[in-house]
């Protein structure tokens, strides 16, 4: 387990460290709590800024490049379901 980022600016490095630490040949689920910050979201969600930071990292072109450079294969739950049924 990785310690949570201490600041919003640390979010990209936090997720990059996780991706770089993945072991080849394993299935890893990485989930994020993404959100688009707005006054309405801020009113109902105390973690609105963190969710925006997760969103920003997830959609950044540099994130996709890192995933591709590391040879990480993104899949949906359907292949996992099929494997679990065997």
Secondary structure, 3 states (H helix, E strand, C coil): CCCCCCCHHHHHHHHHHHHHCCCCCCCCCCCCCCCCCCHHHHHHCCCHHHHHHHHHHHHCHHHHHHHHHCCCCCCCHHHHHHHHCC
